[in-house]
Amino acid sequence: MLSGRRLDLLDPTPVDIEIEDIAHGLAFVARWNGQTLGDFAYSVAEHSLLVETLFRRIAPSAPPRWQMAALLHDAPEYVIGDMISPVKHAVGPGYEELDQRLTAAIHIRFGLPAQIPASVKKQIKRADRISAWMEATQIAGFTTAEANKFFGRPRPELIEGLELHLRPPVAARQDYTSRFGELQRAMG
C-alpha cells in the first residue's frame, strides 16, 4: 500500500489497514467499469459518500458507528476493485469469502464489530440500491423505467436535492477522508 503497509489478502489483519490507503484506492476505482458520462469516472469513494448520506436519510437516528459502517460498506474494493454482480457470481464463493475477511478486518480496525447487525446491513443495502438507481439514471444511460426494474424506484424525499459529482480522484479522496474523520470523532 502507499502507506507502506503490507496487506495479506488471504489473511488481512486490522493493523495493516489505513484509511488513507482505503480513500486513495476507492477514489481511483471506477463504478460501472468506467462506462459513465463525464470527464471523470464515478469513483467508489464518491459512491460511498452518497450511500452514507442516503443511509442517514433512511435512518436519521442511527449512531455514528453505523454511519461509519455505511461509509465503509465498499471499503474492501480499495484492493479488490469493483466488480459488477454477474462477474462476482461467476467468480463464486471465493470472492465473497475474501470480501468478508477484508470487511471484518476493516471494521475491527476502525472500532466496528466484525459483522454489523442484519438490520443495519439491510438499511445500508437499501441506500446502496438507491445510489445505484441514481447512478444508473444520471450517468450510466439507463432510462427511469430500466432503473426502476433493476433497483426499484426510490422514494422522492430520499433523493431530493442530491446530485452525483464526477470529480478528480484527489477531490473524492479528500472528501472521503474528511467524512471519515468527522465520523471517527463523533464515535469518540
C-alpha positions as CSV (number, residue, x, y, z in Angstrom):
1,M,0.0,0.0,0.0
2,L,1.1,3.6,-0.4
3,S,1.3,3.9,3.4
4,G,4.0,1.3,3.4
5,R,1.7,-1.3,4.9
6,R,1.8,-4.8,3.5
7,L,-1.7,-6.3,3.3
8,D,-2.0,-10.1,3.1
9,L,-5.2,-10.5,1.1
10,L,-5.7,-14.1,2.3
11,D,-5.3,-13.2,5.9
12,P,-5.9,-9.5,6.4
13,T,-5.3,-8.0,9.8
14,P,-6.6,-4.7,11.2
15,V,-3.1,-3.4,12.0
16,D,-2.3,-3.4,8.2
17,I,-5.2,-1.2,7.3
18,E,-5.0,2.6,7.0
19,I,-7.8,5.0,6.0
20,E,-5.5,6.8,3.6
21,D,-5.0,3.7,1.6
22,I,-8.7,3.0,1.5
23,A,-9.6,6.5,0.5
24,H,-6.9,6.6,-2.2
25,G,-7.8,3.2,-3.6
26,L,-11.5,3.9,-3.7
27,A,-11.0,7.3,-5.3
28,F,-9.3,5.6,-8.2
29,V,-11.7,2.6,-8.6
30,A,-14.4,3.4,-11.2
31,R,-18.0,2.3,-10.7
32,W,-19.8,0.9,-13.7
33,N,-16.4,-0.2,-15.1
34,G,-15.9,3.4,-16.1
35,Q,-18.8,3.3,-18.6
36,T,-20.4,6.6,-17.4
37,L,-20.9,10.1,-18.8
38,G,-18.5,12.8,-17.8
39,D,-14.8,13.7,-17.9
40,F,-14.0,11.6,-14.7
41,A,-15.1,8.2,-13.7
42,Y,-17.6,8.0,-10.9
43,S,-15.5,6.5,-8.1
44,V,-16.3,4.1,-5.4
45,A,-15.3,6.9,-3.0
46,E,-18.0,9.2,-4.4
47,H,-20.5,6.3,-4.3
48,S,-19.6,5.5,-0.7
49,L,-20.1,9.2,0.3
50,L,-23.6,9.1,-1.3
51,V,-24.5,5.8,0.3
52,E,-23.6,7.2,3.7
53,T,-25.7,10.3,3.0
54,L,-28.7,8.2,1.9
55,F,-28.3,5.9,4.9
56,R,-28.6,9.0,7.2
57,R,-31.8,9.9,5.4
58,I,-33.2,6.3,5.8
59,A,-32.1,6.0,9.4
60,P,-31.8,9.6,10.8
61,S,-31.3,8.4,14.4
62,A,-28.6,5.9,13.5
63,P,-25.5,6.4,15.7
64,P,-22.2,7.5,14.1
65,R,-20.8,4.0,14.2
66,W,-23.5,2.7,11.8
67,Q,-22.9,5.8,9.6
68,M,-19.2,4.8,9.6
69,A,-20.3,1.3,8.5
70,A,-22.3,2.8,5.6
71,L,-19.2,4.9,4.5
72,L,-17.0,1.8,4.7
73,H,-19.6,-0.6,3.0
74,D,-17.4,-1.0,-0.1
75,A,-14.0,-0.4,1.5
76,P,-12.6,-3.8,0.5
77,E,-12.8,-2.6,-3.1
78,Y,-9.7,-0.5,-2.4
79,V,-7.7,-3.6,-3.1
80,I,-10.0,-6.0,-4.9
81,G,-11.7,-3.5,-7.2
82,D,-15.4,-3.0,-8.0
83,M,-16.8,-6.0,-9.9
84,I,-20.3,-5.9,-11.4
85,S,-22.6,-8.5,-9.9
86,P,-22.5,-11.0,-12.8
87,V,-18.7,-11.2,-12.5
88,K,-18.9,-11.7,-8.7
89,H,-21.3,-14.6,-9.2
90,A,-19.0,-16.1,-11.9
91,V,-16.0,-15.9,-9.6
92,G,-18.0,-17.8,-7.0
93,P,-17.8,-18.1,-3.2
94,G,-14.1,-17.2,-3.1
95,Y,-14.9,-13.6,-3.9
96,E,-17.5,-13.4,-1.1
97,E,-15.1,-15.0,1.4
98,L,-12.3,-12.6,0.5
99,D,-14.7,-9.6,0.8
100,Q,-16.0,-10.8,4.2
101,R,-12.4,-11.2,5.6
102,L,-11.4,-7.8,4.4
103,T,-14.6,-6.2,5.7
104,A,-14.1,-7.8,9.1
105,A,-10.5,-6.5,9.4
106,I,-11.5,-3.0,8.2
107,H,-14.4,-2.9,10.7
108,I,-12.2,-4.0,13.6
109,R,-9.5,-1.5,12.7
110,F,-12.0,1.3,12.9
111,G,-13.9,0.3,16.0
112,L,-16.8,-1.5,14.5
113,P,-17.9,-5.1,15.1
114,A,-16.5,-7.5,12.5
115,Q,-20.1,-8.1,11.4
116,I,-22.7,-5.4,11.7
117,P,-26.3,-6.3,12.7
118,A,-28.5,-7.6,9.9
119,S,-31.0,-4.7,10.4
120,V,-28.2,-2.1,9.8
121,K,-26.8,-4.1,6.9
122,K,-30.3,-4.1,5.3
123,Q,-30.6,-0.3,5.7
124,I,-27.1,0.2,4.1
125,K,-28.1,-2.2,1.3
126,R,-31.2,-0.1,0.7
127,A,-29.1,3.1,0.5
128,D,-26.7,1.2,-1.9
129,R,-29.6,0.3,-4.2
130,I,-30.9,3.9,-4.2
131,S,-27.4,5.1,-5.1
132,A,-27.3,2.6,-7.9
133,W,-30.6,3.9,-9.2
134,M,-29.3,7.5,-9.1
135,E,-26.1,6.5,-10.9
136,A,-28.0,4.5,-13.5
137,T,-30.3,7.3,-14.3
138,Q,-27.9,10.2,-14.1
139,I,-24.6,8.9,-15.5
140,A,-24.9,5.3,-16.8
141,G,-27.5,5.8,-19.6
142,F,-30.4,3.9,-18.0
143,T,-34.0,5.1,-18.5
144,T,-36.0,5.6,-15.4
145,A,-38.1,2.5,-16.3
146,E,-34.9,0.4,-16.6
147,A,-33.5,1.6,-13.3
148,N,-36.8,1.0,-11.6
149,K,-36.8,-2.6,-12.9
150,F,-33.3,-3.3,-11.7
151,F,-33.0,-1.3,-8.5
152,G,-36.5,-0.3,-7.5
153,R,-37.9,3.3,-7.6
154,P,-36.6,5.3,-4.6
155,R,-38.9,7.5,-2.5
156,P,-38.5,11.0,-3.9
157,E,-37.8,12.5,-0.4
158,L,-34.8,10.3,0.0
159,I,-33.1,11.6,-3.2
160,E,-34.3,15.2,-3.1
161,G,-31.5,17.7,-3.7
162,L,-28.9,15.0,-4.2
163,E,-26.8,15.1,-7.4
164,L,-23.8,12.9,-8.4
165,H,-20.4,14.5,-8.5
166,L,-17.9,13.5,-11.1
167,R,-14.6,15.0,-9.9
168,P,-10.9,14.3,-10.0
169,P,-9.9,11.4,-7.7
170,V,-8.0,13.7,-5.4
171,A,-11.2,15.6,-4.5
172,A,-13.1,12.4,-3.9
173,R,-10.2,11.1,-1.8
174,Q,-10.1,14.3,0.3
175,D,-13.9,14.3,0.9
176,Y,-13.9,10.6,1.8
177,T,-11.0,11.1,4.3
178,S,-12.7,14.2,5.7
179,R,-16.0,12.5,6.3
180,F,-14.3,9.5,7.9
181,G,-12.6,11.9,10.3
182,E,-15.9,13.5,11.2
183,L,-17.4,10.2,12.0
184,Q,-14.4,8.9,13.9
185,R,-14.5,12.0,16.1
186,A,-18.3,11.5,16.6
187,M,-17.7,7.9,17.6
188,G,-15.4,9.1,20.4
